[in-house]
Amino acid sequence: MLIGEVARRSGVSARMLRHYESLGLLRPSGRTGSGYREYSGDDIRRIFHIESLRSLGLSLREIGRALDDPRFTPSALVDDLIRQTHERIAAETELLTRLRRIDAAEPADWEDVLQVVAFLQALGSKSAAARQRAALSSAGDIPVPVEALVEAVLRESEPNVAGALRWALARSGDGGTALLAEGLGSPVAAVRERAVQSLAEMPGDEADARLRDALASPDVVVRGHAALALGTRGVADAIPVLIGMIVAGRNDTDAADALSMLASDTATVDRIATGLVDRLAHDTTEGPARVRLTQALADIPGSTASCALVELSRDGDRAVAVTAAYLLQLRDAR
């Protein structure tokens, strides 16, 4: 079969067939009387073998080894191709993500594009100082990809940088709220904590709603951060979790402060006082926890808290009784 017929049947151009021959990959079995290349059935099969191996991503040099070297082991090459393909996919995925984030920033011109690229590179820097400068620079005129900020804040372990990123995210609007809420479901505890800390600094009703949802989280750290944030925002739904934190001795001082802020609303005063008293009366509440609950009553105004302190001043637990009596003296002095 002559080269033109081979090219037509195989789909490989005559020029490429000659290139294969120049590299030693393909050697026509014969020549016609006029000197034209003549390909045998074995030659045709070799052409299809070459094309098949090319489709796997092998270089022409690797194809030559695969077809001619009896010591060649295909498993090693396939493993290497798998590794290279994974690396290529990762690089392409990273590029696609970067392009999408640039597009989401809605750059007005090429100067904006270059600024966004520089911002994304700085966010991914190994230098904490560079990452912090990038976060602080987002307060300027640079179009900020919110998704990139969320990703950065969820992975940031340096406290100062994390604080700057949360600040930048809070200033970017509520676009990152839903993305942060997704972080609450991460299998990594540190990511969940960073997500709720960031939500706590986000403004708006949507952030409040996400924090309310977080009160039911199975992660006690997430529940605690959500309750403290909602308490300072005057959201009474946080009261049960805050009281639970006092009982558990986990950020109990902050929880008591949040309850006292909530108690500035007359509609919640009795609810807070009743909740504290109920936990004091609970059979499973141990001595140290009862002392903390008693202390929490100190800044809760109203008759319910006062009556509870009077009763507690006669408690069988001396530490509770002494604490309650002291708090009553302070209330009388006001």
Rosetta blueprint (number, residue, H / E / L):
1 M L
2 L E
3 I H
4 G H
5 E H
6 V H
7 A H
8 R H
9 R H
10 S H
11 G L
12 V L
13 S L
14 A H
15 R H
16 M H
17 L H
18 R H
19 H H
20 Y H
21 E H
22 S H
23 L H
24 G L
25 L L
26 L L
27 R L
28 P L
29 S L
30 G E
31 R E
32 T L
33 G L
34 S L
35 G L
36 Y L
37 R E
38 E E
39 Y L
40 S L
41 G H
42 D H
43 D H
44 I H
45 R H
46 R H
47 I H
48 F H
49 H H
50 I H
51 E H
52 S H
53 L H
54 R H
55 S H
56 L L
57 G L
58 L L
59 S L
60 L H
61 R H
62 E H
63 I H
64 G H
65 R H
66 A H
67 L H
68 D H
69 D L
70 P L
71 R L
72 F L
73 T L
74 P H
75 S H
76 A H
77 L H
78 V H
79 D H
80 D H
81 L H
82 I H
83 R H
84 Q H
85 T H
86 H H
87 E H
88 R H
89 I H
90 A H
91 A H
92 E H
93 T H
94 E H
95 L H
96 L H
97 T H
98 R H
99 L H
100 R H
101 R H
102 I H
103 D H
104 A H
105 A L
106 E L
107 P L
108 A L
109 D L
110 W H
111 E H
112 D H
113 V H
114 L H
115 Q H
116 V H
117 V H
118 A H
119 F H
120 L H
121 Q H
122 A H
123 L H
124 G L
125 S L
126 K L
127 S L
128 A H
129 A H
130 A H
131 R H
132 Q H
133 R H
134 A H
135 A H
136 L H
137 S H
138 S L
139 A L
140 G L
141 D L
142 I L
143 P L
144 V L
145 P L
146 V H
147 E H
148 A H
149 L H
150 V H
151 E H
152 A H
153 V H
154 L H
155 R H
156 E L
157 S L
158 E L
159 P H
160 N H
161 V H
162 A H
163 G H
164 A H
165 L H
166 R H
167 W H
168 A H
169 L H
170 A H
171 R H
172 S L
173 G L
174 D H
175 G H
176 G H
177 T H
178 A H
179 L H
180 L H
181 A H
182 E H
183 G H
184 L L
185 G L
186 S L
187 P L
188 V L
189 A H
190 A H
191 V H
192 R H
193 E H
194 R H
195 A H
196 V H
197 Q H
198 S H
199 L H
200 A H
201 E L
202 M L
203 P L
204 G L
205 D H
206 E H
207 A H
208 D H
209 A H
210 R H
211 L H
212 R H
213 D H
214 A H
215 L L
216 A L
217 S L
218 P L
219 D L
220 V H
221 V H
222 V H
223 R H
224 G H
225 H H
226 A H
227 A H
228 L H
229 A H
230 L H
231 G H
232 T H
233 R L
234 G L
235 V L
236 A H
237 D H
238 A H
239 I H
240 P H
241 V H
242 L H
243 I H
244 G H
245 M H
246 I H
247 V H
248 A H
249 G L
250 R L
251 N L
252 D H
253 T H
254 D H
255 A H
256 A H
257 D H
258 A H
259 L H
260 S H
261 M H
262 L H
263 A L
264 S L
265 D L
266 T H
267 A H
268 T H
269 V H
270 D H
271 R H
272 I H
273 A H
274 T H
275 G H
276 L H
277 V H
278 D H
279 R H
280 L H
281 A L
282 H L
283 D L
284 T L
285 T L
286 E L
287 G H
288 P H
289 A H
290 R H
291 V H
292 R H
293 L H
294 T H
295 Q H
296 A H
297 L H
298 A H
299 D H
300 I L
301 P L
302 G L
303 S H
304 T H
305 A H
306 S H
307 C H
308 A H
309 L H
310 V H
311 E H
312 L H
313 S L
314 R L
315 D L
316 G L
317 D L
318 R H
319 A H
320 V H
321 A H
322 V H
323 T H
324 A H
325 A H
326 Y H
327 L H
328 L H
329 Q H
330 L H
331 R H
332 D H
333 A H
334 R L
